[in-house]
Amino acid sequence: MESEFENWLSTEKVGAESESCLEWRRQFFDWWLRWEECDTGCDSLRRQSAVAWGQYIDYECDTSLANGFYSVLDVLERSARDGQVDVRLAHAVEVREQSRLVNGNVTPRQLPQKIDYSSPAATIVHCSNGATFSCRLALITVSLGCLKADDAIVFMPELPTEKVESIKAVEFGTINRVKLDFEWPFWDKKNPGYMILWKDEGRNEEKVTRQNWTRHVVGFDEVVQQPNMLMAWVSGEAARYLLL
Ligand SMILES: Cc1cc2nc3c(=O)[nH]c(=O)nc-3n(C[C@H](O)[C@H](O)[C@H](O)COP(=O)(O)OP(=O)(O)OC[C@H]3O[C@@H](n4cnc5c(N)ncnc54)[C@H](O)[C@@H]3O)c2cc1C
């Protein structure tokens, strides 16, 4: 896309437009790349699967929940209050134990069996607070990062090879958003939000640091049902600095 864009500029625009106009076009293109990185949740479009990207379908309308995600929380909260679901906080499933130092030597600890589905009769889930649950069926919905981590949950028996390979193969990036709550909305309500165009000045080549991560912010959008709020998006390396 970068080379196509530069081709298009040089064949159709260079010579026909002023330098400042060409610079604007480059800044828009750079913004669009940053936006796509956020939208697809990848660190760099260079690492994005073109096939998967091609399968992505944009809805024509805004698909936000009418009352925001609160409507989901409300149902969950009501179900918990009515005793229909039993939510247990601070019940982490135990993860693979780290090696430990014994007499100066690193000895791998015996791997604990933390989600044991070896018996067709019951699956047993062990939690780090000592609780165990025996159930007919366990749905494990920890994120991909938790499944990929060195201290990932141990399954007994190991997950099927196909799943292990998929967990290894699928990658993910980092996106973060920052919500800013103002006393009043000072922006144009008909055309809300601000997108940021950056002069290149080597921005894409420079190392991201704690001082310059803001130069990778895509822009600020309004937030559904929060009239005084703007939300900034940032992805990749810069998004990880935001957390430091
Ligand atoms: C900045 C950002 C903005 C986003 N914006 C949107 C948006 O506007 N709309 C949208 O639809 N999606 C959005 N997403 C994506 C959405 O948040 C995720 O797709 C969704 O939260 C994934 O849900 P999940 O239940 O699969 O995983 P998670 O929400 O990650 O839930 C996994 C759960 O597993 C638990 N867990 C992990 N390890 C253990 C363990 N050992 N024992 C017990 N529990 C464990 C975790 O505590 C967590 O609660 C956004 C994501 C990000 C990061």
The ligand as a Gaussian input file, in Angstrom:
#p B3LYP/6-31G(d) Opt

LIG

0 1
 C       -8.396000      -0.694000      24.218000
 C       -9.397000      -1.707000      23.756000
 C      -10.575000      -1.255000      23.234000
 C      -11.551000      -2.145000      22.810000
 N      -12.711000      -1.650000      22.347000
 C      -13.708000      -2.474000      22.000000
 C      -14.971000      -1.965000      21.591000
 O      -15.200000      -0.763000      21.545000
 N      -15.933000      -2.849000      21.248000
 C      -15.720000      -4.195000      21.299000
 O      -16.635000      -4.959000      20.995000
 N      -14.522000      -4.710000      21.678000
 C      -13.526000      -3.886000      22.027000
 N      -12.314000      -4.383000      22.433000
 C      -12.103000      -5.831000      22.405000
 C      -12.792000      -6.492000      23.598000
 O      -12.455000      -5.802000      24.777000
 C      -12.297000      -7.918000      23.671000
 O      -12.500000      -8.548000      22.429000
 C      -13.085000      -8.688000      24.732000
 O      -12.955000      -8.069000      25.972000
 C      -12.561000     -10.105000      24.812000
 O      -13.338000     -10.765000      25.773000
 P      -12.914000     -12.164000      26.324000
 O      -13.939000     -12.562000      27.342000
 O      -12.618000     -13.090000      25.204000
 O      -11.497000     -11.925000      27.033000
 P      -11.172000     -11.011000      28.301000
 O      -12.091000      -9.846000      28.418000
 O       -9.691000     -10.752000      28.228000
 O      -11.506000     -11.996000      29.500000
 C      -10.624000     -13.047000      29.858000
 C      -10.797000     -13.237000      31.351000
 O      -10.001000     -14.337000      31.757000
 C       -9.523000     -14.040000      33.047000
 N       -8.333000     -14.870000      33.338000
 C       -7.093000     -14.816000      32.778000
 N       -6.280000     -15.734000      33.330000
 C       -7.025000     -16.399000      34.240000
 C       -6.756000     -17.467000      35.143000
 N       -5.545000     -18.064000      35.210000
 N       -7.751000     -17.869000      35.967000
 C       -8.998000     -17.287000      35.914000
 N       -9.318000     -16.282000      35.078000
 C       -8.331000     -15.848000      34.257000
 C       -9.156000     -12.560000      32.984000
 O       -9.093000     -12.018000      34.289000
 C      -10.329000     -12.018000      32.174000
 O      -11.377000     -11.605000      33.010000
 C      -11.309000      -3.530000      22.880000
 C      -10.122000      -4.001000      23.416000
 C       -9.168000      -3.102000      23.846000
 C       -7.890000      -3.631000      24.455000

